[in-house]
């Protein structure tokens, strides 16, 4: 028994000596770990953190619409609407209703059995009947002068220029065929691409072929023309020998109770029209059915 104990003790001494590693107690291990921590911390703090790049805030859609609306020139508002009425411009496309604002370059479109009235800033009225497409080309109001240009693409429009006030009114409405320069009047225009008709309820209208139509038909302008849409002075109504025998090559005037029809080939015809019927149409326009 004594020999076994001596053998075990000798074996333990032999194994300890052969390992060559000093035995560490618990306190020494804790001290070693504490000594290693500063080196790790220093390594982390040596490399500065990079600041995240600042992103440019995205432009809100509402801001875009607001800036676009600021570029549009207000010319009036919808005073009356019946049925379907749509508007297209650089900022929107959709329905438009009574008291909504109307802007320069707006395209207004009425549906079937629909109509509307636009009241311009000076009090003048533009009425659009059903199935009509109309573009407000220009509206300028300066000291002593108001200039308006409209484009009846198709359908039927009424133009009633406000005669009150001292401002000079320069109103004209064109179709794909003709242009009508207004001198304080109320008149109706119809256009379908092949024929334009203008009927005068009150006042006087000067009529000529539209500029591009003249170029298409190779009609040379008169030397006295200055490029203005309106003639320098009112011309007396001309009598036409027969229907569609003469090409419209210069400004002519029509007055209350007269109607002019201009074809796509530039030939025109002037006739009488019933003022009472025109009055009835005008009065019934805003009646709701």
C-alpha positions in Angstrom: 0.0 0.0 0.0 2.8 2.4 0.9 4.5 1.7 -2.4 1.4 2.6 -4.3 1.1 6.0 -2.6 4.8 6.8 -3.2 4.3 5.8 -6.9 1.3 8.1 -7.3 3.1 11.1 -5.7 6.1 10.5 -7.9 3.9 10.4 -11.0 2.2 13.8 -10.1 5.6 15.4 -9.6 6.8 14.0 -12.9 3.7 15.3 -14.9 4.0 18.8 -13.4 7.6 19.1 -14.2 7.2 17.9 -17.8 4.4 20.4 -18.6 6.8 23.4 -18.0 3.8 25.7 -17.6 3.4 27.5 -14.3 0.1 27.0 -12.6 -2.0 30.1 -12.4 -4.4 30.8 -9.7 -7.7 32.6 -10.0 -6.4 36.0 -8.9 -3.6 35.9 -11.5 -6.1 35.1 -14.3 -8.4 38.1 -13.3 -5.4 40.4 -13.3 -4.3 39.3 -16.8 -7.8 39.9 -18.3 -7.9 43.4 -16.7 -4.5 44.2 -18.2 -5.8 43.2 -21.7 -8.9 45.5 -21.7 -7.3 48.9 -22.3 -5.7 47.6 -25.4 -9.0 46.5 -26.8 -10.7 49.9 -26.0 -7.8 51.8 -27.5 -8.2 49.8 -30.7 -11.9 50.7 -31.0 -11.4 54.4 -30.3 -8.5 54.8 -32.7 -10.8 54.7 -35.8 -13.3 57.6 -35.8 -16.8 56.9 -36.9 -17.8 58.4 -40.3 -20.8 60.7 -40.3 -23.7 59.5 -42.4 -24.3 61.5 -45.6 -27.2 64.0 -45.4 -30.0 63.2 -47.9 -31.7 66.0 -49.8 -35.3 66.1 -48.7 -37.6 64.9 -51.4 -39.8 67.5 -53.1 -43.4 67.1 -52.1 -46.0 66.6 -54.8 -48.1 69.3 -53.2 -45.2 71.8 -53.5 -44.9 71.0 -57.3 -48.6 71.6 -57.9 -48.5 74.9 -55.9 -45.5 76.2 -57.9 -47.2 75.2 -61.2 -50.4 77.0 -60.2 -48.4 80.2 -59.4 -47.3 80.2 -63.1 -50.9 80.2 -64.4 -52.7 83.4 -65.0 -56.2 83.5 -63.6 -58.7 85.0 -66.1 -62.1 84.4 -64.4 -64.2 81.6 -63.0 -67.0 79.2 -63.9 -70.2 81.1 -63.3 -72.6 78.3 -64.5 -72.3 74.6 -65.2 -74.8 72.0 -66.3 -73.8 68.4 -66.9 -70.2 67.3 -67.6 -67.4 69.9 -67.7 -63.7 69.0 -67.8 -60.6 71.2 -67.8 -57.0 70.4 -68.9 -54.0 72.6 -68.2 -50.3 72.2 -67.2 -51.1 71.3 -63.6 -54.2 69.2 -63.8 -56.8 67.3 -65.8 -60.3 66.6 -64.5 -63.7 67.9 -63.6 -64.4 71.6 -62.9 -67.4 73.1 -61.2 -69.1 76.4 -60.5 -67.0 79.0 -58.8 -63.8 77.1 -59.8 -61.1 79.4 -61.2 -60.2 79.5 -64.9 -56.7 80.1 -66.1 -55.0 81.2 -69.3 -54.2 78.2 -71.6 -57.0 76.2 -70.0 -58.8 73.7 -72.4 -62.5 73.4 -71.5 -64.6 70.5 -72.7 -68.3 70.0 -72.3 -70.1 66.7 -72.5 -73.3 65.6 -74.1 -76.3 67.7 -73.0 -73.9 69.9 -71.0 -72.9 73.6 -71.1 -71.2 76.2 -69.0 -70.6 80.0 -68.7 -67.2 81.5 -67.9 -67.2 85.0 -66.4 -64.0 86.8 -67.2 -62.4 89.3 -64.8 -63.8 92.3 -66.7 -67.3 90.9 -66.6 -67.4 89.6 -70.2 -69.0 86.2 -70.7 -68.0 83.1 -72.7 -70.6 80.4 -73.1 -69.9 76.9 -74.3 -72.7 74.6 -75.5 -72.7 70.8 -75.5 -69.9 68.8 -77.0 -67.6 71.8 -77.3 -63.8 72.1 -77.0 -62.5 75.6 -76.3 -59.0 76.9 -75.4 -58.4 80.2 -73.6 -55.3 81.4 -75.5 -54.7 84.8 -73.9 -56.2 87.2 -71.4 -54.3 90.5 -70.6 -55.6 93.4 -68.6 -53.5 96.5 -68.6 -54.2 100.2 -68.0 -57.0 101.1 -70.3 -56.9 97.9 -72.4 -58.2 94.4 -72.1 -57.2 91.8 -74.7 -58.7 88.3 -75.0 -58.1 85.5 -77.5 -60.1 82.2 -77.5 -59.9 79.2 -79.8 -63.1 77.3 -80.6 -61.7 73.9 -81.7 -65.2 72.4 -82.2 -68.7 72.9 -81.0 -70.6 76.2 -80.2 -69.6 79.2 -78.2 -71.1 82.6 -77.4 -69.0 85.7 -76.7 -70.7 88.6 -74.9 -68.2 91.5 -74.4 -68.9 93.7 -71.4 -69.5 97.2 -72.7 -69.3 99.0 -69.3 -66.2 100.9 -68.3 -63.7 102.9 -70.3 -61.3 100.2 -71.1 -60.6 99.4 -74.7 -61.7 95.8 -75.5 -59.8 93.8 -78.0 -61.6 90.4 -78.2 -61.2 87.8 -80.8 -62.2 84.2 -81.1 -60.9 81.9 -83.9 -61.8 78.5 -85.3 -59.8 76.2 -87.5 -61.1 78.3 -90.4 -61.9 81.8 -89.4 -61.3 84.5 -86.8 -63.8 87.0 -85.4 -62.7 90.3 -84.0 -65.3 91.7 -81.7 -66.4 95.3 -81.4 -68.6 95.4 -78.3 -71.0 92.7 -79.2 -72.8 89.5 -78.4 -72.5 86.7 -81.0 -72.5 83.0 -81.5 -69.9 80.9 -83.3 -70.2 77.3 -84.5 -67.3 75.2 -85.8 -67.0 71.6 -87.0 -63.8 71.6 -89.0 -65.5 71.9 -92.4 -67.7 75.0 -91.7 -67.6 78.0 -89.4 -70.8 80.0 -88.8 -71.0 83.3 -87.0 -74.4 84.9 -86.0 -74.6 88.4 -84.5 -77.1 89.0 -81.8 -75.9 92.6 -81.1 -73.2 94.9 -82.2 -70.6 94.2 -84.9 -68.1 91.5 -85.7 -65.2 91.7 -88.2 -64.4 88.4 -89.8 -61.4 87.0 -91.7 -59.8 83.7 -92.5 -57.6 82.2 -89.8 -53.9 82.9 -90.4 -52.9 79.3 -90.9 -55.9 78.7 -93.2 -54.8 81.7 -95.4 -51.3 80.2 -95.6 -52.8 76.8 -96.5 -55.0 78.3 -99.3 -52.0 80.6 -100.4 -54.0 83.8 -100.0 -51.7 86.7 -99.9 -52.4 89.2 -97.1 -53.2 92.8 -98.1 -50.3 95.2 -98.0 -52.0 97.4 -95.4 -52.3 94.6 -92.9 -50.0 94.9 -89.9 -50.3 91.4 -88.5 -53.0 92.3 -86.0 -56.0 90.1 -85.8 -58.3 93.0 -86.0 -58.6 95.5 -88.9 -57.5 99.1 -88.5 -61.1 100.3 -88.9 -64.5 98.9 -89.2 -65.4 97.9 -92.8 -68.9 98.3 -94.2 -70.8 95.1 -94.7 -70.3 93.8 -98.2 -73.1 92.3 -100.3 -72.3 88.9 -101.8 -73.6 88.1 -105.3 -74.4 84.5 -104.5 -73.7 81.6 -102.0 -70.1 80.6 -101.7 -68.9 82.3 -104.9 -66.2 84.5 -103.3 -63.2 83.5 -101.3 -62.7 85.4 -98.0 -59.4 87.3 -98.5 -59.8 90.4 -96.4 -61.7 91.6 -93.3 -65.4 92.0 -93.7 -68.0 93.1 -91.1 -71.3 91.6 -90.1 -73.8 93.4 -87.8 -76.9 92.6 -85.8 -79.2 90.1 -87.5 -76.5 88.9 -90.0 -74.8 85.5 -90.3 -71.7 84.5 -92.2 -70.8 80.9 -93.1 -67.2 80.1 -94.1 -66.2 76.8 -95.7 -62.9 75.0 -95.3 -62.0 76.1 -98.9 -62.2 79.7 -97.8 -65.4 80.5 -99.7 -68.2 82.2 -97.7 -71.8 83.2 -97.7 -73.6 86.0 -95.9 -77.3 85.8 -95.0 -79.9 87.3 -92.6 -80.6 85.5 -89.3 -83.5 85.7 -86.8 -82.6 88.0 -83.9 -85.6 86.8 -81.9 -84.5 83.2 -82.1 -80.9 84.2 -81.0 -82.4 86.0 -78.1 -84.4 83.0 -77.1 -81.3 80.8 -77.3 -79.4 83.3 -75.1 -82.1 83.6 -72.5 -82.7 79.8 -72.3 -79.0 78.9 -72.0 -78.8 79.0 -68.2 -82.2 77.3 -67.6 -81.8 74.0 -65.8 -83.9 71.2 -67.2 
